[in-house]
Amino acid sequence: METLEIKVDPRDKKHKRDARRLLRGGKIPGVLYGPKTQAVALELDKREFTSRVAGLEGSHLVRLKSSAASLAEKVALVKDMQYHPISGDVIHADFYEVDLTAKIQVHVPLHFVGKAIGVTRGGILQPNVREIEVECLPLDIPEFFNVDVSALDIGDSVHVEELQMPEAVTAVSELDLALVSVVTPTVEEAPTPTPAPVEGAVAAPAAPAAPEAKKEGE
């Protein structure tokens, strides 16, 4: 996996308004943490981060470039990003420091390629998951997995165990997990129409009531 270089600087985290001030100034607030790292508040260039990292899918490693010796050359995984609810801009980024010699668990996206035989016969391609969890060294993280669906007929599926993975990568998800299937289209039954009343029709007269039995002595 390619490691992207991102310039970061430590920041003083005192008030919530500091984050808004950073965003107005073209910066993004962030945080670096890890199992052996005390959380450090960061600030990074919004334009650089947005153009190089924010639009990428899957898990990505970044190498931190900083004037602060405590941050320089650290390698981290982009763990999470928060987005503005209206503009969609990144407003916060989480970095998880990794040890390049220790395996980690990450999610890798799936790309479904080809046209299934079952689809040409009227079936529907139904992806069950869009990513799977794997374990590997940070530098061995796959960008994505291609899942060839060409041979799938109606009722067929592709499972985790059928994925072509590098030897250094191990699936964490269950091997019998169905990633994608071709299913029979569901046909909804048409509702039974209620007959409309015939114009001019006369309602049938009510049946006459049965005569009451006479009481003894009447």
Beta strands, then each sheet from edge to edge (+ up, - down):
strand 1: 3-10
strand 2: 27-34
strand 3: 37-45
strand 4: 61-65
strand 5: 75-83
strand 6: 90-97
strand 7: 104-113
strand 8: 124-127
strand 9: 131-136
strand 10: 145-148
strand 11: 157-159
strand 12: 170-171
strand 13: 178-183
sheet 1: 1+ 3- 2+ 6+ 5- 4+ 1+
sheet 2: 10+ 7+ 9- 12+
sheet 3: 8+ 13- 11+
end
